[in-house]
Amino acid sequence: MLNNIWLRTYITLVETKSFTKTADLLAMTQPGVSQHLQKLESYCGKPLIKRYGKAFEITEQGKIVYEYALSTFKGHSNLLEQLSFDDKHSGVCRIACSGANALSLYEQLVALQVKFPHLVCELEIAPNERILHHIQQGTVDLGIVSHYPIDKGFTATHLTHERIVVALAKSWRAKVSSFDDLCQRGFINHPDGKHYLTMVLNHLKMPASRVESIHVSGYINQLNQILLPVSRGLGFTVLPQIAITHSPFKESLCEFELSNIITQPRYLVKKSQRDLPARFALVTDTINTVFEYAKEHLPK
C-alpha cells in the first residue's frame, strides 16, 4: 500500500514546483523530500519527475500518481466530513410497529417528510417479536412494541397504553347476551388475534386455555380487511380500538361492552448500545406527539 506521507510530500512538490518550498511547508529537510520522492518512485517502478538543471517537469506517470494522490486525500477528507456530519433534517429513519399503531403514526411521518424532503422515513408493519428481532439485527432503528425482554439489550420509553376492544356486527347487538354466546358464533382470527383474545379471557377471569376451543370462522393477515367479515356477521374479533376508527366498515360495527376497559402497554424501543443520529429527534418527537394525543382521548 502506498504511504500517505510520501503522497502528501509528492502533492506539495508538484504544486510548489520546488524542493525548497516543499521542505519549508512540511517542516522537512530537502534531502527528506528527495527521499520521499525516491521511495514513491521505487514503489511505482516509474520516474515521476524529469529534472533539468534546478527545475523539473512531472512525467506522464507522475501525473497519474498526482491525480491518485489527490483523490486519496479527498476521499479521506470526505470520510472525516461524513463521520462528523449529522444533519437533523436528512437521512434514513427505519421504524417498525404494528398495523394498528401505523394507522395513527404513518400520516404524521409523511407530513414530517413533506416538511423535510431529505428525511426518509421507512415504516415496516410487523408483529412484536419480529420488531424486536429486527432491532437486535440492526435492520430497524426504532420499534413500537407492547412488550420486550428487559435483559436482552433494549432501551425503552413508556408510551401511552393501547385500548383493546371486542368488535362485532351491529346486527348482532340485540342477539348476543353474553361473551359465551359471542364465542359460539365464531372468531375472525388474525396474526395477533389469539393474543388479544387471551387478554379478554383474562379480563373476564376465564381460563386462557379456552382460546384454543373457540371456533375460528375466518382468518386474515391484512389489518384493513379484518373487520370486513366481522361487519358481515361472520364472526367477532378482538383488536386495537383504533382499527375500528379507521375502518371503512365502521358504520356496520359496534363494540361488545366489557366491565372495564382493556389496554396493553406501548413502548418505544431501540438497541441499548445504539446511539441514534440527530435526525431521530424529529421522529421521536412525532411518535411522542401522536401517542400523547391517544392518551388524552383514551376513554376513562
N, C-alpha and C positions, 0 to 999 in steps of 0.2 A: 504493500500500500504506500502511496506517495506521502511523504512527510509534509504536513501542512505548514510547518515553519519554513521549509525550502520554498514552498509555493508562495508564501507571503513575501519572502525576500525577492523572488523572481517577479512577482507583480510589481513591487516597488521599483525594481531595477528597470523594467520595461517602461514604466510610466515616467520615471525621472530621467531615464537615459544616462544615468551617472552612477558609478560605483561609489563615489564620494558622497553624493546626496543620499543614496540608499543607506549607506553606513550611518550617516548622521540621523536620518529619520527613524531608523530602527535601533539606534544606540548600539551599533556594532562597529567592528573594525573593517577596513576594506578587505583584508585577507579573509575575514569571516564571510563577507558577501561572496567573494570568489569561491570559497569552499562550498557554500550552499549551492551555488550555480553548478560547480563541478559534480557534486553529488546528484543533483537533479538530472544533469546531462548523462551521467553514468547510469542512473536508473532507467532513463528513457532510451538510452542507446543511440542518441542522436545529438548533434550540436544544436543548441538553442539560440546562440548568437554568433555573428560573424564579426570579428574585430578588424578594424583598420585604424592604425595609429592609436589615439586615446579614445576614439569613438567606436560604436558598434551598431549593427543592424540585427534585428531578430530574424532568424531563418523561418521558412515555411513551417517546419516542425515546431519552432519556437512560438509561432502564432497560435498553433493548435493547443500547445501546453498553456499558453497565456489565457486563452478562452476557457479552457478546462478549469484553470485555477480560479478565474473569476466566477464561473458557475458554482464551483465548490464552495467558495466563501459566501456567495449569495444564498446558496442552499442552507448553510449554517446560520446565516442571518435570519432567513425566513423561519427556520425551525425555532430559533430563540424567540422570535416575534410571536409565533403561534403559541408557544408554551406560556408566554406571559400575557397573551391576549385573551380576554374573556368578556365578550360583548354581551351585555344582559338583554339585548334585543334581537339576537340572531343565534342560529344553531338549532340542532335537533333535540327535542324532548320526547322520550319514549315513555308512555304511560299505559298502564293496564288496569282494567276494572271490570266489574260485572256489567251485563247488558242493562240492568236496571239503573245502575249508577251512571252509565253512559247517557241515558235519556236526559238526565239533569246536567251532565257535565259537557257533553260534546259541543253543543251550541255555543257555550261560553268559550271553549277552546278555539272554535272557529272565529269568534269575534275577536279573540286575542290575536290570532294570525292576521286578520284583516287590518288591525291596528299596527301590527309589527310584521310586515310581509316576510322578513328574513328569519322569523321564528317559525320553526316547523314542528307542529305537534302531531305525533304519531300515537293514535289511541288503539289499543288492542282489547277486544272483548274476550274474556277468558274466565274460567271458574277459579275459585280461591287458590287451590293447590297449584294450578298451573302458573298463576301470577307469581306466587312465592318462588317457584322453580325458576321462572324467567329472571327474577330479580337476583337470585343466587348465581345464575349463569351469566349475568351482566347483559342480557339481551333486552331488558326493560330497566328503566331508571327509577320509576316511582310506580307504586301499586296501591289500589284501594281494596282492602280486604275486610272480611268480617272476623277473622281470627288468624293468628300466626304463632309459631313456636318461639317462646321468649329466649330459648337457648340456642338458636340457630343463626345468630349473627344479623338480626334485623333491628333497625331503629324505627320506632313507630310514634306517630302523633294521633291522639284520640280525636276523631271527628264526631259529628252528630250521629245518633242512632238512626237506623233504617226501620221504618214500620213495615210489618209483615201482615198480610190480610188473606182471608179466605174469600175467594171470588166465585160467584155462581151467576147463572142467568136470572134476570128479573122475573121471568116466567115461572121460576121455581119458588119464589119468595113465599107464597102462600101455601106451598105444598110441602115445605121442609119444616119439620117441627123440632129436630134435634140434629146434633152433629152425627150421631149414629145413622140417622135417616139419610143424611147427606152422603155419608160414606157408601151406603148401599147403592147409590145412583151412579157411582163411578168417579174416578180421579183422572184428570188430564195431567200426565206427568211431563217433566222437562228436566234438564240437567241438574237443577237444584231443587227439584220438586219434593223428593223424599226428605231432604234436609229440612226444608221449610215445614213439611207435613209433620215431621217429628217434633218440631218446635211447638206446633199446635197441640199435638198429643200430650206433650209435657205440660203445657199450659192448662189443659183440661184434666190433668192428673190421670191420664190413660197410659198404659204401658207402651213404651216406644216400639217394642217388638210388633205391635199391631200394624205398623206401617206396611209390613210385608203381606198382610192378609187383606188389605183394602183393594178392591177391584180397580185395576187400571183400565180405563176405557179409551185411552189415547196417549200419544207421546209426540212431542215436537221440540226441536232444539233451537228454534228461532223465537226470540222474545216477543217480537211484534206479531207473531201468529198464535201464541199460546192461548190467547183469550178468544180466538175465533171459535173453536169447538165449544168453549165454555159458554159463549154468547148464544150458541145454537142449542144449548141444553144437552150436550153430550157428556157432560161431567163437570165437576168443580175443580178448582186448582188452588194452590197457595203460592203467593209470590209477593214481592215488594209492592206497596200501595202505589208507588209512582208509575208502575206499569199500567195500572187502570187509568190513571190520569192522562197518560199519553196514548192510550189505545183508541183506535178508530171505532172500536166496538163498545165503548164505554156507556153509550146510551142504553145498551141492552144488558148491562151488568149491574150487580149490586154486591155488597159485602155481607157475609154471614156474621151476625153480631156475636161477639165474644164478651165475656165478663170484663176483661181488661185488654188493653192494647198490648200487642206482642211486638217487640222490637229486637233487633240484633245490633251489636256494636259495629262501628265502621272505623277503620284505621288507615292512615296514610303511611305506607312503609317504604323503606329503602334499605339497601345493604349498609350495615353499620360502618364499615371501613371506607365507604364510598363518599368522597367529598364532591357534591354536585356543583357544576358551574353556576355562574351568577344568573344565567338565563332562567334557571329553575325557580328563582324567587317569584317571577311573574306567574308561572304555572301553579306554584304552591299557593300563592295569594288567591288565584282564581278558584282553586279547589276549596280553600277555606271559605271563600265568599259563597260559593254555591251551596255548600253543606251547612253553613251558618243560616242561610235562608231556609233550608229544610228544617233546621232546629226551631226557628221562630214559628213555623207553620205546623209543627208536629202537634196533633190533637192531644189535649190534656186528658 
